[in-house]
Amino acid sequence: MGMIQHYLLPPLLAVGLVIAGCGGSEQQPAPAEQPQAAPPTQAQPSSQPLVTGLPDFTALVEKEGPAVVNISTVTHRDASDQQQQMEQLPEFFRRFFDEFGGGMPEQEDVRSLGSGFIISSDGYVLTNNHVVADADEIVVRLQDRRELDAELVGADEQSDLALLKVEASDLPVVNIGSSENLKVGEWVLAIGAPFGFDSSVTAGIVSAKGRSLPSDNYVPFIQTDVAINPGNSGGPLFNLNGEVVGINSQIISRSGGYMGLSFAIPMDMAMDVVEQLKDTGKVSRGWLGVLVQEVDRDLAESFGLERPMGALVAQVVDGSPAAAAGLQPGDVIIEFDGHQIERSGDLPKVVGTIKPDSEVDLTVMRDGGKKDLSVTVGELPEDPRQAAAGGGESAQGGVLGLQVRDASAAELARAKAESGVIVAKVEEGPARAAGVRSGDILVSLNNQPVKDIDTLQDIVENLPEQGTVPALVNRGGNARFIALKLGQ
């Protein structure tokens, strides 16, 4: 689709005012001499311009470009994988390939391209994990056209980083900077190989810092508008001082190409990962053991908060550091180890940077007041499911618009819930408006645990006629708070 540029030029209106004397036969006396007016003074600007011009990147590219490399990988296809794919085909297609095609069509090795950069003269190279994941062969190509076989030192899927090593010396290296000092609006530059075009340079500005993406819980991404495309992954993001401040990792796009939203891994975090990969080949992260959710306006009202803030604890994993510290569902974590927690996405990033077995302080909002706790941070389990965490008569949920029944021990065990009632039917009312579904387990209402039908009825009878109250529901093993608006 073409781009139409509209140039808006202000119209110029020139008005000439000429005053001329009228000719006559009689000479008029000369007017009295008037004092000469002082020349008008030009208004001085109150401050210097905030933007003085566009930067020149040529010196930066010439100096830092040789340390940026292309990375190509090959992943060999296993014959058993092809046989498994053959068995999954319908009978008609299997017979077709056997009779006419000579069996399953031959599949080539999987090849991929990416970028990276040299961080030490003895051959350590940093890139994205997804560039080299499951690769059988890794080749690093320098700007002087040398191609070097690389060994994978270690990789971290959570941060999408991988450390490679090539056998060489006196290699050009990048200048490592700090992402902590980056400012929104600052110019940045990327070098990489988009679509295989070597040493491509693109520039833009920092759009935001500390961005959370749905698929990444532990990376506070740097958002930029630098043009990043497939092949740029793993390449460096420079500031104007020629320092690497980030590693280009992801884009958000509806087309698969650049749409103005690019995300880079902060360099401060990346270098911590590098040191751990060098020492042990893996990365250890702090773990709290809670499932948290965002606090919206309705939930803030139901928990007595002045505004939406913090990370709302929906579930506490049994045997976790959070459980040992006394954290409870319904707590809103507003501060952790001295860091303010404004959004739920802030908490995993802060916890992940803390070394396991460290004791830290945190502050929660509980029952309308602040409560200080202390927790000994654990180590994030490798199994993400561990880290994330029957019958009876029916009864009316009264003003909620619910029909519920007691939960069996097996149902509670499958949902990893200690108690609660099963939602059998949702009728018109606050529960339906809030999104409660049949099959949900109602765990607590108005911060009071729901053990069975009788306790639920007692809680409902004492609910206010108007206002917003929190309800904790368990759906598919995941707990989540919702806000029920009463009297509407």
ABEGO torsion letter per residue (X at the ends): XBBBBBBBBBBBBBBBBBBBBBBBABBBBBBBBBBBBBBBBBBBBABBBABAEBBBAAAAAAAAAAABBBBBBBBBBBAAAAAAAAAABBAAAAAAAAAAAGEBBBBBBBBBBBBBBBABAAGBBBBBAAAABGBABBBBBBAAGBBBBBBBABBBAAAGBBBBBBBBBGBBBBBBBBAAABBBGBBBBBBBBBGGBBGBBBBBBBABBGBBBAABAABBBBBBABBBBBGABGBBBBBAAGBBABBBABBBBAAGBBAGBBBBBBAAAAAAAAAAAAAAGBBBBBBAGBBBBBBBAAAAAAAGBABBBEBBBABBBBGBAAAAAGBBBGBBBABBGGBBBABAAAAAAAAAABBBGBBBBBBBBBGGBBBBBBBBBBBBBABAAAAAXXBEBBBBAEAAGBBBBBBBAAAAAAAGBABEBBBABBBBEAAAAAGBBBGBBBABBGGBBBABAAAAAAAAAABBABEBBBBBBBBGGBBBBBBBBBGX
